[in-house]
Amino acid sequence: MIIGVDGNEANIEKRVGSGQYAYELISHLLKSDHKNTYYIYLKEKPLEGFPRNKNSKFLIFGPKKFWTQFALPLKLFSGPRPDVFFAPSHYGPRFSSVPIVITIFDLSYIHFPKLFRRLDLYQLQHWTEYSVKKAKAILTISQASKEDIIKHYKVDPKKVFVTYPGYDDKLFKPVNDQKAIGKVKEKYKIAGDYIFFLGTIQPRKNLIRLLEAVEGIKNIKVVISGKKGWLYDDFFKKIEDPKVRDKIIVTDYVQDEDLPVLFSGARTFILPSLWEGFGIPVLEAMACGCPVVVSDKSSLSEVVEEAGVLINPEDVQSITDGIQKVLTNNKFAQVLSRRGLIRAKEFSWRRCAYQTLSIIKSAGNVA
């Protein structure tokens, strides 16, 4: 079978979220599957280190503007024809001569449209809608998202499949070397105990309420790591507030090799998002033995189960109480750490790739 794959989400530097998912999934598909041929469709040359194997081929073409709507459909009609096309993102080709499989991460744009820029919101709403209609199969990353997709788009439940993401189990593991932790803390100018947040800086991550929640917590820093997303001006205005200014450390994007150290050195990891499709940083934190405090909305309770503290992200006091529950009870924090290590082992990119390939092959055999 010839499998076409949209590689653009994976072909970016500083990958997070959907980019991380696409890269890891393509990488593990090519590592584990040497029987099928893969055409990787790109609008720009592949970055150094982009996944490949002896049965993969890059197809690079333009125009870049509206690539998914015009350039890609034309290539699928006129170029070498795959048996099935997989888009590890919300957007499949507008028109396609072959069966399509897509991934939808979450429907946060439906629940919180005001948290998105106008153009991004338009694309998410309209391009996802036509992609859902055309797709032979839809992958998603949590049971919560599957139920959301079925309810909102009125699709057959048999068409939607949950394939949980994984984590790099060679990289993300507990770091007990205090010198190594001290060195990384010094690198990012972190002094003393800290709470860790990792994610794109955007309104959905609910960072302003997090800052309000830590105003009254003494002797703790909040380390916020992640690249800028969109609509972040209010956040950067808030960190200048005298009530929190001395408690906040913003590191921007953090290199992968530093993340296990930052997770291991933190008193707790917090993700108070208003909506998440899965929350890979939570999985990475648990794999490093870091106690987690997460939102009780959407998928996060599904991911952590009994291995984390659940908070109401729309209630500042609930966020404060959740953090304090870990900070003030070392035995409880140790219990969460052990539970998190066990829970994290239930997820893997290898399994995700195996399940994904099975679904892609089934869709490719549909006439």
N, C-alpha and C positions, 0 to 999 in steps of 0.2 A: 504493500500500500504506500502511496505517496501522500504525505501529510504536509499541508501548507500551514505555516505559523506566522502570525503578525509578530515580528520581533522588536517593534519600536519602543514599547514600554520598557523592555529589558535593555535597550541600547542607549542608556543615559548614565551619566556619572552620578555619584551620591544617591544611589537608589534607596527609596523608602516605599512603604505601602505597595501600591500596584506594581511599581517598578521592581521591587524586591521579589514579589510573588512571580512576576513574569520571568525574571532572570533565573531564579531557583528552579522553577518548574521546567523551563526549557533545558537548563543544565542537566537536571536529573532525568528528563526524557531521553536526552542524547546519550547520557552515561549508561542507561539501563536498556535502551532499545537499539539493537544493531541489525534488526531485520527490516524495518521500514525506512523509507527514504524521506528526508525532511527538506522542504523548501522553506527557507527563512526569508520572509518578505520585509524589506527595509526601505526607508526613504533616504537614509544616509549610510555611509560606510560603517561597518561594525567596529565598535571600539575594541581596543586591544584586550584580549582575554574573553571576548564574547564566546559563549559555548558553541562547540562544533564537534562533529565526529566524521568518520569517513563516508557516511551516508547522508551528510547534510550539504546543502548548497545555498549560498546567499543570492537573492534576487534583489538588486538595488535599483530603484527607479523613482521617477517623479512624475508630475510636479508635486512638491511637498505640500502645497496648500490644498486642503480638502482631500488629502491623500486617500483616506478611507472611503470617501464618497465617489471619487472619480478615477484616480490613478490605479488603485487596487482592483476595482471591478474590471477595468479594461485589461489589466494584466491577467486576471483569472480567466477572461474570455479568450484573449489572444496569445498568451504566453504558454509555457508548459503547464499542463492542467493537473492539479493535485486531485486526489480522490475525496478529500475532505479538507476544510480550512478551519483552523483554530485561532481565535482571537482571545488572548488572555487578558481581556479588558471588556468594558461594557459595549464597545463599538465593533460590530462586524461590518463587512463591506455592504454598501448600500444596495448593490445588485450583485448576485453571484450565480455562476453556472455550476457550483458545487455545493454540497451540504456544508452548513456552518455550525460550529460550536463556539459559544462565547462564555465569558466569566462575568458575573455581576457580583460585586463585593458587598454592597449594601445599598439601601434606598434612603440614605440620609438626606439627599436632595429633595425627596418627596416630603419627609417629615420636617425638615428645617430649611426651606428654600431661601430664607433671608440670610443664611450663613454662607451663601455662594455668590460669586460675581455673576453679573447678568449673562454674559456670554457662556461661561462654564455651565450655568444652570440650564440655559437653553439647550446646549449640547447634551447634557446628562438626561434631560427630560425627553427630548425628541429623538436623539440618535439612539438612546437605549430602547425606546419604544419600538422603533422599526427593527432594531436588531433582535429584540425578543420575538417579534412576529416571524422573522425569517429563520431563526435558529432551529436546528434539529434537536439540539440539546443545550441546556443552560447549566453551567457549573456555578456554584456559590460556595462560600467558605464557612458557613455556619447554618445550623438548623433554623435559627432566628431569621436569618436572611432568606432562607428558602421559603419559610412561611410568609414572609413579607412580599416576596416576588409573586408567589401564587395568588395571594390576596389582592395585590394591587394590579397586576397585569392579567389576572384571570386566565392563567395558563394551566395546562394539564400538569398535575403534580408529578406524573411519570416522566415529564420532560425536564425536571429540575433535580440536580444531583449535588449533594454536599460532599466536597473534597477538602478536608481540613488542611490548612497550611502546616508547615513544619518549622524547624529551626536548625541552625548549623550546630550539631551536637559535638563537633570537634572544637569549635570556638567557644560556645556558651556553656560554661561549667563553672562551679565555684572557684574563686581565687582566694586562697588563704594566706598568701604571702603579704604581710603587712607593709613590707618595704615597697613592693610593687604597687600596692594600693596608695601608699603615701606619695610615691613618685607621680602617679597619674593625678592624684588630687592636687599636687603642687603644679602640675602642667596646666590644669584648668582653674588654678587659683581658688581651690576649695579648702577652707579651714574648718575643722570640727565636724560634727555630725551633719548629715544632710539627707533630705528626701530627694528622690530622683524621678524626673519625668523625661520621657523620650517620645518624640513625635513631631510631626509637621506643625508649625505655629500657624493656626487657623482657628476661627471661632468655634468649630465643632468640638475642639479639644477642651473647651470650657476652662481655659487657663485663668481668666480674670476671677472666676469664683474660687479657683484654687488659691490664688494670691490672697483673696479676702479671707479664706479659711485658715491660712497660716499666720495671719496678723497677730493672733494672741498666743501662738505656740512659741515658747521661749527656747533659746539655745539650739536652734535648728536652722539650717540653710535649705533653700530649695534650688536644686540644680535643674535647669530646663535646657535640654539638648534637642536639637532638631533644626532643620533649615526652615527659612521663612516660606510660608505658603501663600495666603491671601487674606485680606481684610484684617491685618495684624496691627494696625496703628493704635487701636485702643489698648492692646496688650502692652506695647512698648511705652505708652503713656502711663499705664498703671504701674509699671515697675519703677517709675520715678516718684511714686507716692512715698512720702517720708515714713509711712507706716510699714512699708515692706522693702524699701530701697536697699537696706543693708542686709536683707535676708535672701535676696535673689541673685543667682549666678546664671547668666545666659551664655552657653558655650558655643552656640551655632551647631553646625554639623560635626559629629564626632566620628573619628576613624573607627572602623569595625574592631580593630585589635584592642582599643581602649574600653569598649563597651562592657565586656565581662568584668573588668576591674571596677568600673563605675557601678555596675549592678551589685557586685559583691561587697563593695564598700558602703553602700547605702543602707540606712536604717529601714527604709521601705521604698518600694516603687509605687507610684500612683498614676492612674489613668482615669481621670474623672470625666471622660468624654460623654457628650450628649448622645452620640450614636456611633457604633463601631460594627463593621462587618465581622471582625475577628479580634484584632489587636495583637499582632505578632510581638511587639515589645513586651507584652505581659508574659507571653510564653518564654521569651528569652530571659526575662527577670526570674521567673520560676526555675528555669534550668540552671541559673547561677545561685540558687538558694536564697534569693532576695524575697522577703515577704511582700505581698502585693495588696494594694487597696484600689478597687476598681468600681466603676459605675455599675449600678444594677439594671441599667437599660440595655436593650438590644442583646448582643451576643456575649458580653463579657462574663456574665454569671455562668453561661454555658461552658466557657473556656476554663475558668478557674475552679468551678464547682466548690468543693469544701476547702480549697487551698488558698482562699483570699478573703479579705473583708469587703463586703459590698456596701456602697454608699449611694445616696440619692444625689445625682449630680446637679440637681436644680435647687438643692438646699445646702447653703454654706455651712450651717451647723453640722449637718450630716457628714460633710467632707472633713470638717475639723475633728468630729468624734471618731471617724474611721481611722484617721492618722494617729490620733492620741491612743487609740486602742492598741496599736502596734508599739508606739513609742514608750508607753508606760508599763508594758507587760512583757518582759523579756522571754518568759516561758511560752507565752502565747505566740510571740514572734518566731521562736524556735520551732514550734509546732507547725506554723504556716510554712516556714522554710522547708521542713521535711516533706510536708504534703505537696508543696510546689515542685520539688525535685521529682517526686513520684508521678505527679500529674503531667509534667512536661514530657516525660518519656513516652506518653501515649500518642504523641504527634511526631510526624516525620515527613520530610519532603519526598523521601523514597516512596512511602505509601501514597502520598498525594499524586506523584507522577504515575504510579502503577494504576491507580483508580482513574486518573485522567485519560491515560492511554486507552484503557478499556472502553470508556465512554466515547472517545474520539473514533475508535475503530468501529463501534456499533453504529455511530452516526454516519460514517463513511459507507457503510453497507446498506444504508437506506436509499432506495431509488428516488 
